[in-house]
Amino acid sequence: MYRVTNGQSEIELHPLWNKYIRANLAIIKGWALFQWADYLQRENPNIPALIKKIEPPVKRASLSEQTRFWNTVVVEQPIHCIYSGTLLQPSSFALDHFLPWSLVCHDELWNLIPADPRANSSKGRSLQRFNDSRHQRRWQDRHHKRGV
């Protein structure tokens, strides 16, 4: 497969292996990146969905089930946006990833909250700062009362 040359300072691949690696570089690179991500995930269990951060899904899943859940809650009782304080109306709210999707790479219900569409849009992908813990308390209260 290879030989050591130049006084033990270089490795030279056999020409057939060199040709094979060049022809299959995309497959080999994909395999190597997957193995590296798998190792990093095992060694860093507190970082969710590490492999999805390396190669995010091409298409994100629909939030229709989560929207139906929160729509039912909004119909049953008044819900205010944790960012703007606006009273939310059924079927006219946005679902916000409290922790940005780019950070957690999932759509689990515990991380989704109904929000005023304008406030959600202005928040963008940023992680909210909790200088006065106002948003954090509202998020915790919203989920605690719903059993999420």
HUTAGI-V243392 format. One record per pair of residues at least 4 apart in sequence whose C-alpha atoms are under 6 Angstrom apart, sorted by the first residue. I is the first residue (numbers start at 1). J is the second residue. If there is no record, write none. Layout:
{{I | J} {I | J}}
This chain:
{{1 | 13} {1 | 14} {2 | 12} {2 | 13} {2 | 14} {3 | 11} {3 | 12} {4 | 8} {4 | 10} {4 | 11} {5 | 10} {6 | 10} {13 | 18} {21 | 25} {25 | 29} {34 | 38} {37 | 51} {40 | 44} {41 | 45} {41 | 50} {48 | 104} {52 | 56} {63 | 67} {67 | 71} {71 | 90} {74 | 79} {74 | 90} {75 | 90} {79 | 87} {79 | 88} {80 | 85} {80 | 86} {80 | 87} {80 | 88} {81 | 85} {81 | 86} {81 | 115} {81 | 116} {82 | 135} {82 | 138} {93 | 114} {93 | 115} {93 | 116} {93 | 117} {94 | 114} {94 | 115} {94 | 117} {95 | 113} {95 | 114} {95 | 115} {96 | 112} {96 | 113} {97 | 111} {97 | 112} {98 | 111} {100 | 125} {101 | 105} {110 | 148} {137 | 141} {140 | 144} {143 | 148}}
